[in-house]
Amino acid sequence: MNVKLASFPWAALVIALVSSFYSPGMQAGVQENFFWAIEKGNTTQAAEWLKKGASIDAPNAEGYTPLMVAAQTSNLNMAQLLVEAGANPNIRNRYGETAIMLASYHGQTDMVQLLHVKGADIHHDGWNPLLYAAFNGHLDTIRWLLDSKANINALSDNGTTPLMMAVRGNHRDAVALLLSKGADPTIKNEQGENALIWAEKRDHQSIVKLLKSQSQSK
């Protein structure tokens, strides 16, 4: 077959080659490698995959964004890389969680500060960072959130308060801190239960005494 070189469709060939290089499969591989680097805590590789086209906010198969994974793995340097690259800190996963909520759950106060500075909301309705921090009794995170004007009596979707979450986890110091900052122990959830009832049901006797002494002092 005698084909004249001048008539060969070089432009079409180049386009085809470029298209194959950036095929959906190729991009999926880039994103998977990006998440792998984040999970392993390798900021250098994560930055390289970003340069190769990885999406800064696309979630993984479980619905977690790269920034959420950084929060879950308590990697402050990775979170710094991602927010500086433009990661959105207010995206929610299928459970309604944001990266700052996950950071609060793990007591990563420095990351909570970083995310808040970069625009992460701590005042939204429903489950929020303070509720998550209280659940695990992270005192430093609780203090920082309260100092940043988080609502101490914020209600979850089912009417749970941060005080109730601290009671549930049997975190006496967190309960004492919240009470000292003005938490209302009389608030009831949608089942009509307050913090004292939760403490009694779980037989957290030291917290029961604390809550009763708080009530008697008023």
Secondary structure, 3 states (H helix, E strand, C coil): CCCCHHHCCHHHHHHHHHHHHCCHHHHHHHHHHHHHHHHHCCHHHHHHHHHCCCCCCCCCCCCCCHHHHHHHCCCHHHHHHHHHCCCCCCCCCCCCCCHHHHHHHCCCHHHHHHHHHCCCCCCCCCCCHHHHHHHCCCHHHHHHHHHCCCCCCCCCCCCCCHHHHHHHCCCHHHHHHHHHCCCCCCCCCCCCCCHHHHHHHCCCHHHHHHHHHHHHCC
